[in-house]
Amino acid sequence: MITAERKPLEEIIDYVKPFKRILLLGCNECVTVCAAGGRKEVGLLASGLQMAMLKAGSSIEIREHTLERQCDPEYVEELVPMIDGADAILSMACGCGVQQLAMRFKDKPVFPAVNTKFMGGSQRQGVWDERCQGCGDCLLGITGGICPIARCAKQLMNGPCGGSCDGKCEIGEDVECAWHLIWERLKALGLQDRYLEIMPAKDWRPAGGAGPRKIIREDLAE
Amino acid sequence: MSFSKRLTAHEFVVLAEMHTPKGVNITGLVNDARRIKGRIDAVVVPDMDNGIMRMSALAGGVLMQQQGIEAIIHIYCRDRNRMALQGDLLAAHVLGIRNVMVTHSEEMSQGDHREAKEVFDLNEVELVRTVGELCGGQDLSGFELDGSPDFTVGCTVAPYADEAALAGELQAAADKVAAGAKFVITPPVFDLDHFQSFLAQAKGLGVPVIPTVFLLKSLAIAQYIARSEPGAKISEELVRRIRKSSDREAEGLKIAGETVAALRDMAQGVMLQTLGWEHKLPIILDHAGL
C-alpha cells in the first residue's frame, strides 16, 4: 500500500487560513490502513483545526467526507454536489488523490494534509516499512523476494557494500542489510547460485527515467 | 585581458564552443583550439549536457588552459549530485579554470545512455548559488573550505517557442542572475530584428547578454530549425539564400560571420556554435572581421 503521515498542524493551518469553508476529504484505501487519512483521521484533523482557529480568534467551517478511493474519478464525482459549498479542498489522501481532485475541480484550491511516504507493508501494529519503489522492472524473482532497490540504502545490485555488520546496515542498527537478508533467504531456499549471477547496470527507464510513466491496457481502455 | 575583466569593462567578448571527444583522442580538439588562439577571448567547453557521453568538460577546459586559452566549462544538474558538483568545481579551480556556465541538460531519454538514472539533486538556480557559496568559502552544508575557489559564473536562456515561453525563460534567467550569474548566453540568433526586441526585454537582467551564433552547416539543418523551432526565427529569406547558393557550406559560414559582425554593435559579445565544425571557426572569424 501507499503509506502517508499527517503533516504538522501548523503547515495545514497555513494552507487553509485564507479560506472560510473547507471540504476535508479522507480516503478509505491505503491512508485508512496506515491511519493517516481515513474517516477517523478526518474527524481528528477537523477538530484540531477548529480548535486552533478558535484559539487564534478566527473560525472555519469544515465539511468532512471520506471517499472510497480519491484516486478514482468515479468516486471523485460524488463530490460534485458538495463542491460549491467549499472555498478550498483539504485532502488526506496520498498525492495521487490530491492530484485527482485538482484535475477534476480546476477552480478550487486543493491542499494536501498528509505527506505521502512510500509503498510499504505493515510489520506490526503502528509500524510500516518501505518495500517497493515501483522501479518498473521487478527483481524479486532473482533476489529471493527481498528488494535491493527499496531496502538497500545504496540500491546495490550485486551484493552488500561491506558496511553491514551482524546483518544490520551501516546507516543504523534498526535497518536490516537487504543483501544479508537476500543471501540468507537464497541459502535457505537452496538458490545460492542466483546470488552469484552478476546483474548488469540497471535500466532506469521503467523506473521513471524516461519521464512520467503510464499504463495503457488496450483491452480495458475506452 | 581575461574574459571576466572584459565583461566588467564592457568590452566585446568572442567565445567559441568546442566539444570534447567521445574517446581520448584530443588531437582535433587541441588543433582546432590552437587555430583560433588569440582571435577569441575564451573557449566554451560543453559537458555531456546534450545527452551524449563524452570526455568531461573539466578535462576539456584544462586542455584549453594548457594551450594558453581561457576556458568556460559547462556545469549542469542531470548527472551529478551536490557532492560531485562541488568536488568538481574545487578541482576545476585547482586546475586553472576560472569560468563556469550553468546550463540546461537534455533529458536522459534523448541521449545515448537512455538507461541511466538522472540525478537533479540541485536545479540550475541552486547550482549558480552553489558556485557563489564555494567562492565565499563555504560548501553547501555550511562547512568552511580550506582555500576558496574563484569563478565567474554564467547561465543560459533556453530556446523558446513563443513570447509566452520567452517570458518564462527570462524569469528563469533572472532567478539565476539573482543567484549570482554574471552573464547570460542566449539561444542562436538568426534574425537581428527579433534579437533586438529580445535584447530590449533581456536588458532588465542587468548582466551582459551574449548571443549564440549558430553555424548553419547545410540547407537541411536550416530547414529543420525553421520548421521545428519557431522561436529561432529562421526566415524564408535566409533559407532561400542558402538554397540558391552554389556553395551552401561556404554560404553558411558567411552568414555566421555576417551575424557576428552585425552583433558587434548590438551585444556585448557572441558565442560561436559550430557543432563539430570547429575547424571552420577561423573562416567565420575572417568573415566577421575578427
Boltz contact constraints between the chains, C-beta under 6 A:
constraints:
  - contact:
      token1: [A, 203]
      token2: [B, 115]
      max_distance: 6.0
  - contact:
      token1: [A, 204]
      token2: [B, 117]
      max_distance: 6.0
  - contact:
      token1: [A, 205]
      token2: [B, 115]
      max_distance: 6.0
  - contact:
      token1: [A, 209]
      token2: [B, 108]
      max_distance: 6.0
  - contact:
      token1: [A, 209]
      token2: [B, 117]
      max_distance: 6.0
  - contact:
      token1: [A, 210]
      token2: [B, 109]
      max_distance: 6.0
